[in-house]
Structure formats: C-alpha cells, structure tokens
Amino acid sequence: MLIDLVESGKMKARPLLEALISILINHSDTVRALGEEVLQKTKSYLTSNPNADAIASLITRHVTSSSYSARLLEVAMHSLFQVLAAYNTLPGQLSHLSQMRSANKKHGNVGDIEVTGQDNESFVIEAWDGKFGKPYLRDELEELHDKLASHPEIETVGFVVDRNPELTEDITNRIEELSVMHGVTVQILPFNDWLEMQVKRCTGVPPKQVATQWLTAYVETLASKRREIAPIDEPTDKWLNDLKQVL
C-alpha cells in the first residue's frame, strides 16, 4: 500500500521514511519504559496536591524549556481539549491532533486544534492555532482570511501565543474586519488567558481537577498512550526526558 503511494507520486519517499522511523523509535522498548517512568513521576507529583496554577506552570515550563517548543504548545493545547471533550463541553467533536506544519490550506486544516461536526470532519466549528515565539501575527491573519472563505461554518477561531501578543492598531482593525466579514469570532490570546477561558467551560468542575486531568492527558499523549486521538510522529524521547527533569 505505502509502496504504491510512493510509486504513484501521491506520497514522497523521504517524509514517509522519516515518519516510519519516528514511529518505530516511539514504540521501542526504551521509549516505552521512559514513558512509564514519566507517568509514574507524574502520579507521584500529583500526590503532593499541587493547585491548578502550579500544574499550569509546570506544563508551561516544559513547553518553553524543551526543544521544538512550537510543537509542544500544540500538544499542550490539544491535551486540554481532550479534557474538555471528556466533559462534553465542546460544540462538536475534537479532531485528531494534526501533524506538525499541517495547519494550512494545502492540508485543509484551519488550526492545530479543531472541533468539527459529529458526522462531518470537514465541518469546522471551532479552531485554534498555537504560535510560539510569534507575537505579531499580521501575515497569519491574512492566511486566516483565505481559510475562512473555505469554511463559512466556523463560529470561533483564533491564535494562541506563548507571550503577550502585539495587538497593534492594524492587527485589531484586521481582527474586527475578519469578524464582520465572515461572521465569526476571531481572537488572538496569550496562552494563560486562553487557558483560563477554556477551563471556565467546565462549569461546576474545580479548576484543580481540570488541571490534574490536563497534565495526565499531556503526559499520556507524549508517552504515546493516546494515539487514537493524539498521534505524534516525531520522536518523543527528548521531550519525555526533559519532562522527567521538570517533574
């Protein structure tokens, strides 16, 4: 099957080979053992009864201090949405974690995290794109304009930045234009504000409980325990080792 795709020109050989090698690495006995070790450390950490802010700080510290922080930001965001999905607080179905650099028109993605219709994955209701180290997002807003033209059904869309975004006059004016033009809520938020907004969706659930489940989802995702909803094709051993040190 894979050979046929390569021979037909529908798939390039090198990216396919790299993905297969990464999957093999993630499924090696060494990485599986490392994942179990980090999961045990996570359980031990949670027995110390950390509050929601402490857990959020821990995840943020891992995202910012490890390699490929842009990808880890996406994983952290999707892990939180896994928790929201479990509480049935989303307006639709949570899509699988997209692969790195696939949130573009070519692949049909609107954002890294997407909530779609129950019976139609191309019907995107809500989408969020993580932007690590990019506080000024003028070009991204123009790309979003093109995406929204293809997805008139979207109700909420936005960008999440690891720091305070540069909301200059041209940015705020363009956000307002896109919101009116497409009839959609467009936002650019710092990660902490976005996190607070999402946690509030779990009405009646203590923030500490949401944060605890978020950390568990985050670690299990990195340990390849949630591949049915969050497949990661990149090698995760470096991330797991870094997380072990943070814990």
C-alpha positions as CSV (number, residue, x, y, z in Angstrom):
1,M,0.0,0.0,0.0
2,L,2.7,2.5,1.0
3,I,4.9,1.5,-1.9
4,D,2.0,2.0,-4.3
5,L,1.5,5.6,-2.9
6,V,5.2,6.4,-3.4
7,E,5.3,4.9,-6.9
8,S,2.2,6.7,-7.9
9,G,3.7,10.0,-6.8
10,K,0.9,10.6,-4.2
11,M,3.5,10.5,-1.3
12,K,7.1,11.4,-1.2
13,A,9.5,8.7,-0.1
14,R,11.7,10.6,2.4
15,P,9.0,12.1,4.6
16,L,7.3,8.7,4.7
17,L,10.5,7.1,5.7
18,E,11.2,9.7,8.4
19,A,7.7,9.2,9.8
20,L,8.1,5.4,9.9
21,I,11.4,5.7,11.7
22,S,9.9,8.1,14.2
23,I,7.0,5.8,14.9
24,L,9.5,2.9,15.4
25,I,11.5,5.0,17.8
26,N,8.4,5.9,19.8
27,H,7.4,2.3,20.0
28,S,10.8,1.0,21.1
29,D,11.1,-0.7,24.5
30,T,13.4,2.1,25.7
31,V,10.9,4.8,25.0
32,R,8.0,2.8,26.3
33,A,9.9,2.3,29.5
34,L,10.8,6.0,29.7
35,G,7.1,6.9,29.1
36,E,6.1,4.6,32.0
37,E,8.7,6.2,34.2
38,V,7.5,9.7,33.5
39,L,3.9,8.6,34.1
40,Q,4.8,7.3,37.5
41,K,6.7,10.5,38.3
42,T,3.5,12.4,37.2
43,K,1.4,10.4,39.6
44,S,3.9,11.0,42.4
45,Y,3.9,14.7,41.7
46,L,0.1,14.8,41.8
47,T,0.1,13.2,45.2
48,S,1.8,16.3,46.5
49,N,-1.6,18.1,45.9
50,P,-0.5,20.9,43.6
51,N,-3.1,23.5,42.7
52,A,-4.2,24.4,39.2
53,D,-1.7,27.3,38.8
54,A,1.2,25.1,39.8
55,I,0.2,22.4,37.3
56,A,-0.2,25.0,34.5
57,S,3.2,26.5,35.4
58,L,4.8,23.0,35.2
59,I,3.4,22.4,31.7
60,T,4.3,25.9,30.6
61,R,7.9,25.4,31.9
62,H,8.2,22.2,29.9
63,V,6.9,23.7,26.8
64,T,9.2,26.7,26.9
65,S,12.3,24.9,28.1
66,S,12.3,21.8,25.8
67,S,13.2,21.5,22.2
68,Y,10.6,22.2,19.4
69,S,8.5,24.3,21.8
70,A,6.2,25.2,19.0
71,R,5.1,21.6,18.7
72,L,4.8,21.2,22.4
73,L,2.5,24.2,22.6
74,E,0.2,22.4,20.1
75,V,0.3,19.2,22.2
76,A,-0.5,21.1,25.4
77,M,-3.4,22.9,23.8
78,H,-4.8,19.7,22.3
79,S,-4.3,17.8,25.6
80,L,-6.5,20.4,27.4
81,F,-9.2,20.0,24.7
82,Q,-9.1,16.2,25.3
83,V,-10.2,17.0,28.9
84,L,-12.9,19.4,27.6
85,A,-14.2,16.7,25.3
86,A,-14.4,14.2,28.1
87,Y,-16.7,16.7,30.0
88,N,-18.8,17.2,26.8
89,T,-18.2,20.9,26.9
90,L,-17.2,21.3,23.2
91,P,-19.7,22.3,20.5
92,G,-18.8,19.3,18.4
93,Q,-16.2,16.5,18.1
94,L,-12.5,17.0,18.8
95,S,-10.4,16.2,15.8
96,H,-7.1,14.3,16.0
97,L,-4.0,16.2,16.8
98,S,-2.7,17.5,13.5
99,Q,0.8,16.7,12.4
100,M,3.4,19.5,12.6
101,R,3.1,22.2,9.9
102,S,-0.2,20.7,8.6
103,A,-2.4,23.6,9.6
104,N,-2.5,25.2,6.2
105,K,-4.8,25.4,3.2
106,K,-2.9,22.7,1.4
107,H,-3.9,20.1,4.0
108,G,-7.3,21.6,4.6
109,N,-6.7,22.5,8.2
110,V,-7.8,25.7,9.8
111,G,-5.9,25.3,13.1
112,D,-3.8,22.9,15.1
113,I,-6.9,22.2,17.3
114,E,-10.2,21.8,15.6
115,V,-13.7,21.0,16.8
116,T,-15.8,19.6,14.0
117,G,-19.4,18.4,13.3
118,Q,-20.2,14.9,14.8
119,D,-20.7,13.4,11.3
120,N,-18.6,15.7,9.1
121,E,-14.9,16.3,9.9
122,S,-14.6,18.9,7.2
123,F,-17.3,21.0,9.0
124,V,-15.1,23.0,11.4
125,I,-17.0,24.8,14.2
126,E,-14.0,26.0,16.3
127,A,-10.3,26.2,15.6
128,W,-7.2,27.4,17.4
129,D,-3.6,27.8,16.2
130,G,-0.6,27.8,18.5
131,K,2.1,30.4,17.7
132,F,5.2,30.0,19.8
133,G,7.6,32.9,19.7
134,K,5.5,34.9,17.2
135,P,3.7,37.8,18.9
136,Y,3.0,39.7,15.7
137,L,0.5,37.8,13.5
138,R,-0.4,40.1,10.6
139,D,0.5,37.5,7.9
140,E,-1.3,34.8,9.8
141,L,-4.5,36.9,9.8
142,E,-4.3,37.1,6.0
143,E,-3.9,33.4,5.8
144,L,-6.9,33.0,8.1
145,H,-8.9,35.2,5.8
146,D,-8.3,32.7,3.0
147,K,-9.2,29.7,5.2
148,L,-12.4,31.3,6.5
149,A,-13.5,31.8,2.9
150,S,-13.4,28.0,2.5
151,H,-15.1,27.4,5.9
152,P,-18.1,29.7,6.3
153,E,-19.4,27.4,9.0
154,I,-16.8,28.4,11.6
155,E,-18.1,30.1,14.7
156,T,-14.9,30.7,16.7
157,V,-11.3,30.8,15.5
158,G,-8.1,32.2,17.0
159,F,-4.4,32.2,17.7
160,V,-2.7,31.4,21.0
161,V,0.7,33.0,21.7
162,D,3.1,32.0,24.4
163,R,3.6,35.6,25.3
164,N,1.7,38.8,25.2
165,P,0.6,39.3,21.5
166,E,1.4,42.5,19.7
167,L,-2.2,43.9,19.3
168,T,-1.3,47.0,17.3
169,E,-3.9,49.1,15.6
170,D,-3.5,47.3,12.3
171,I,-3.9,44.0,14.0
172,T,-7.0,44.9,16.0
173,N,-8.6,46.6,12.9
174,R,-8.0,43.5,10.8
175,I,-9.4,41.2,13.5
176,E,-12.6,43.3,13.5
177,E,-12.8,43.3,9.7
178,L,-12.4,39.5,9.5
179,S,-15.0,39.0,12.3
180,V,-17.6,41.1,10.5
181,M,-16.8,39.9,7.0
182,H,-17.0,36.2,7.9
183,G,-19.5,36.4,10.8
184,V,-17.0,34.6,13.1
185,T,-15.4,35.4,16.5
186,V,-11.6,36.0,15.8
187,Q,-9.2,36.2,18.8
188,I,-5.5,36.5,19.5
189,L,-4.8,35.5,23.1
190,P,-1.8,34.9,25.3
191,F,-1.6,31.3,26.5
192,N,-2.6,32.0,30.1
193,D,-5.7,33.9,29.1
194,W,-6.7,31.2,26.6
195,L,-6.2,28.6,29.3
196,E,-8.4,30.4,31.8
197,M,-11.1,30.8,29.2
198,Q,-11.1,27.1,28.3
199,V,-11.1,25.9,31.9
200,K,-14.3,28.0,32.6
201,R,-16.1,25.9,30.0
202,C,-16.1,23.1,32.6
203,T,-18.9,24.6,34.6
204,G,-19.1,23.2,38.1
205,V,-15.8,21.3,37.8
206,P,-13.0,22.6,40.2
207,P,-10.1,24.1,38.1
208,K,-7.7,21.9,40.1
209,Q,-9.5,18.8,38.8
210,V,-9.3,20.0,35.2
211,A,-5.6,20.9,35.6
212,T,-4.9,17.4,37.0
213,Q,-6.6,15.7,34.1
214,W,-4.9,18.1,31.7
215,L,-1.4,17.1,33.0
216,T,-2.3,13.4,32.8
217,A,-3.5,13.8,29.2
218,Y,-0.4,15.8,28.3
219,V,2.0,13.2,29.7
220,E,0.0,10.3,28.2
221,T,0.0,12.0,24.8
222,L,3.8,12.4,24.9
223,A,4.1,8.7,26.1
224,S,2.1,7.6,23.0
225,K,-0.8,6.4,25.2
226,R,-3.4,8.3,23.3
227,R,-2.6,7.7,19.7
228,E,-6.3,7.2,18.8
229,I,-6.9,10.9,19.3
230,A,-3.4,12.4,19.5
231,P,-0.9,10.6,17.3
232,I,2.7,12.1,17.5
233,D,5.0,11.0,14.7
234,E,8.0,12.9,16.0
235,P,10.5,11.2,18.4
236,T,9.3,11.9,21.9
237,D,12.3,10.6,24.0
238,K,13.9,14.1,24.3
239,W,10.5,15.6,25.4
240,L,10.0,12.8,27.9
241,N,13.5,13.2,29.4
242,D,13.0,16.9,29.7
243,L,9.6,16.4,31.4
244,K,11.2,14.0,33.8
245,Q,13.6,16.7,34.9
246,V,10.9,19.3,35.2
247,L,8.8,16.9,37.4
